[in-house]
Amino acid sequence: MPPTHRHIFIAGLHRSGTTLLQRILREHPEISGFRDTGAPEDEGQHLQSVLPGAGKCGGPSRFALNGEAYRKAVAACVTPENREKLFAEWSPHWNLEKPFLLEKSPPNTLRAPYLEALFPPSYFIYIVRHPIPVAFSMAEREWAGSTSIPALMRNWCAGYRYALADMPRLQHSLLIRYEDLTAHPAATLEKIYGFLGVKPLAAAEPVQPSNDKHFEAWEDFSRRHRLQALRIKSLQSHLETFGYSLREPYIQAMEQL
């Protein structure tokens, strides 16, 4: 693997904006990202045989709840041989003439330290979205299965607890919010490109917020399922780090992490 390459890994739970962010960043002239691979959402987890995907630990709606087992399985994969094998499986989908190689998969939220060990130097961009839209949009999809809204919310909390614990250990890490990306794309992208040390580039596609219908669904859910809503509200303290709330105003300013 050429030593001049730097890897960018996008992390964030399903339905958090990882695909949107990947589509934007891969348009930068210095970044090569997966496209038209035939894999779901062009995610690297589906284009390799080295690292376990989310499906190995409960699927998209539960894998963070099984975080310790998942991380143990990933840690066992950190070997020089697996590094070469993983690069060989991913590299056909990259333009290796570009200095930055981009990959995104929701399980990156739990496995960043191991990816850094495999591919130094690496840059990790975590994207977080309010858990109400994440949970309710997950519930709309078949791959959420029968997972309840409270369990989806707990999965969100578990995933970002790992993210917050890992970030100080990583050489290069940045956390952004989906809400800031969609409300202030230029400023947010300038922050990302500054983190990477490349020239800023405007988003090549429209970026629109899409949380409101999910907040309305949450209010209806709270009226119809009071006990479940009370269990969810016990998670409020986990949301506050990101400037999120379970009541109006749902989104406030976030302190810099």
C-alpha positions in Angstrom: 0.0 0.0 0.0 1.5 3.4 -1.0 2.6 5.3 2.2 1.3 8.6 0.7 -2.3 7.6 1.1 -4.3 8.9 4.0 -7.6 7.2 5.0 -10.8 9.0 5.9 -13.4 6.9 7.7 -16.9 8.2 8.2 -18.6 6.9 11.3 -22.2 7.3 12.6 -25.2 5.1 13.2 -27.6 4.1 10.4 -29.9 6.9 9.3 -27.5 9.6 10.7 -26.3 11.1 7.4 -23.3 9.0 6.7 -24.4 8.4 3.1 -25.0 12.1 2.5 -21.7 13.0 3.9 -19.9 10.4 1.8 -21.6 11.6 -1.4 -20.4 15.2 -0.7 -16.9 14.4 0.3 -16.1 12.0 -2.5 -16.7 14.9 -5.0 -13.6 16.7 -3.7 -10.7 16.5 -6.2 -8.3 15.1 -3.5 -10.7 12.5 -2.1 -11.6 9.1 -3.6 -14.7 7.4 -2.2 -16.7 4.4 -3.2 -19.5 4.8 -5.8 -21.6 2.6 -8.0 -20.2 -0.5 -6.3 -23.5 -2.3 -6.2 -23.2 -2.6 -2.4 -25.9 -1.1 -0.1 -25.2 2.6 0.2 -21.7 2.0 -1.2 -20.6 0.9 2.3 -17.2 -0.6 2.8 -18.5 -3.1 5.3 -20.2 -5.0 2.3 -17.1 -4.9 0.1 -14.6 -6.9 2.2 -14.3 -10.2 4.1 -12.0 -9.1 6.9 -14.0 -7.1 9.4 -17.4 -8.2 10.8 -20.3 -6.1 9.6 -23.2 -4.8 11.6 -25.2 -7.9 10.7 -22.8 -10.1 12.7 -23.8 -8.5 16.0 -27.5 -8.0 15.8 -28.0 -5.9 12.7 -28.4 -2.2 12.1 -30.8 -1.7 15.0 -28.9 -3.5 17.7 -25.2 -3.9 16.9 -24.1 -1.1 19.2 -25.9 -2.8 22.1 -23.6 -5.7 21.5 -20.6 -3.4 21.4 -18.1 -5.3 23.5 -18.6 -8.5 21.6 -18.3 -6.6 18.3 -15.1 -4.8 19.3 -13.5 -8.0 20.5 -14.2 -9.6 17.2 -12.7 -6.6 15.3 -9.6 -6.4 17.6 -8.8 -10.0 16.6 -8.6 -8.8 12.9 -5.8 -6.3 13.4 -2.9 -8.0 11.8 -0.5 -7.0 9.0 -1.9 -9.8 6.9 -5.5 -8.5 7.3 -4.3 -5.0 6.6 -3.0 -6.0 3.2 -6.1 -8.2 2.5 -8.5 -5.4 3.4 -6.7 -2.8 1.3 -6.7 -5.3 -1.6 -10.4 -5.7 -1.3 -11.2 -2.0 -1.0 -8.6 -0.6 -3.4 -10.4 -1.6 -6.7 -13.1 0.8 -5.7 -10.8 3.8 -5.1 -8.8 6.0 -7.4 -5.4 5.4 -6.0 -4.0 8.5 -7.6 -5.8 10.6 -5.1 -4.2 11.2 -1.7 -7.3 10.6 0.5 -9.1 7.3 0.4 -12.7 7.5 1.9 -14.7 4.7 3.4 -18.0 4.8 5.3 -19.8 2.2 7.3 -22.0 2.6 10.4 -19.9 0.0 12.3 -17.0 2.4 12.1 -18.6 4.1 15.1 -17.4 1.2 17.2 -14.2 0.2 15.5 -12.2 3.4 14.9 -9.2 2.5 17.1 -8.8 -0.7 15.2 -9.1 1.0 11.8 -6.4 3.5 12.9 -4.2 0.6 13.9 -4.7 -1.0 10.4 -4.4 2.2 8.4 -2.3 5.0 9.9 -2.6 7.9 9.4 -6.4 7.9 9.5 -9.0 10.7 9.8 -12.3 9.9 11.5 -15.3 12.0 10.9 -18.2 11.1 13.2 -21.7 12.3 12.2 -24.4 12.3 14.8 -28.1 13.0 14.3 -30.8 13.5 16.9 -31.9 10.0 18.1 -35.6 10.6 17.5 -35.3 10.9 13.7 -32.8 8.1 13.7 -35.1 5.7 15.7 -38.3 6.6 13.8 -36.7 6.4 10.3 -35.1 3.1 11.3 -38.5 1.8 12.5 -39.9 2.6 9.0 -37.5 0.2 7.4 -37.7 -3.5 7.2 -34.2 -4.1 8.4 -35.1 -2.6 11.8 -37.2 -5.8 12.3 -39.3 -5.8 15.5 -36.9 -3.6 17.4 -38.9 -1.2 19.6 -38.4 2.6 19.6 -36.9 2.4 23.2 -34.4 -0.2 22.0 -33.5 1.8 19.0 -32.8 4.8 21.2 -30.7 2.7 23.5 -28.7 1.5 20.5 -28.1 5.1 19.6 -26.8 5.9 23.1 -24.6 2.9 23.2 -23.0 3.7 19.8 -22.2 7.3 20.6 -20.9 6.4 24.1 -18.2 4.4 22.3 -17.6 7.3 19.9 -17.0 9.7 22.8 -14.8 7.3 24.6 -12.7 6.6 21.5 -12.2 10.1 20.1 -9.6 11.3 22.6 -7.5 8.2 21.8 -7.5 8.8 18.0 -4.8 10.9 16.4 -7.3 12.7 14.1 -11.0 12.8 14.9 -13.9 15.3 14.3 -17.6 15.1 15.3 -20.2 17.0 13.4 -24.0 17.0 13.6 -26.4 16.2 10.8 -28.5 19.1 11.8 -25.5 21.5 11.4 -24.6 20.0 8.0 -28.1 20.4 6.7 -28.8 23.8 8.2 -25.3 25.3 7.6 -23.6 23.2 4.9 -21.0 25.7 3.8 -19.7 26.4 7.4 -19.8 22.7 8.3 -17.9 21.6 5.2 -15.3 24.3 5.8 -14.8 22.8 9.2 -14.4 19.3 7.8 -12.0 20.3 5.0 -10.0 22.4 7.5 -9.7 19.2 9.6 -8.4 17.3 6.6 -6.2 20.1 5.5 -7.6 20.5 2.0 -9.2 23.3 0.1 -12.9 23.9 0.9 -15.4 22.8 -1.7 -19.1 23.6 -1.8 -21.6 20.7 -1.6 -22.4 19.4 -5.1 -26.0 18.5 -4.2 -28.8 20.2 -2.3 -28.7 19.6 1.4 -32.1 19.8 3.1 -33.1 19.2 6.8 -35.6 16.3 7.3 -36.2 15.9 11.0 -39.6 17.7 11.5 -41.8 14.8 10.6 -40.0 12.5 13.0 -40.4 14.9 15.9 -44.2 15.0 15.1 -44.2 11.2 15.1 -42.4 11.3 18.5 -45.0 13.6 20.0 -47.8 11.2 18.8 -45.9 8.2 20.1 -45.5 9.9 23.5 -49.2 10.4 23.8 -50.1 6.8 22.8 -47.3 4.9 24.5 -46.7 6.8 27.8 -44.7 4.0 29.6 -42.3 3.5 26.6 -41.9 7.3 26.3 -41.0 7.5 30.0 -38.3 4.9 29.6 -36.9 6.8 26.7 -37.0 10.1 28.6 -34.6 8.5 31.2 -32.0 8.7 28.4 -32.1 12.5 28.3 -28.7 13.0 29.9 -27.0 11.0 27.1 -28.5 13.4 24.6 -27.4 16.6 26.2 -23.7 16.3 25.2 -24.8 16.8 21.6 -27.2 19.6 22.3 -30.3 17.4 21.9 -33.5 17.2 23.9 -36.6 15.0 24.0 -38.8 18.0 24.1 -39.0 21.4 22.4 -36.5 22.8 21.5 -35.2 19.5 20.3 -31.9 20.9 19.0 -29.8 23.5 20.7 -26.2 24.7 20.4 -23.6 22.0 21.1 -20.5 22.7 23.1 -17.2 21.9 21.3 -16.0 18.4 22.1 
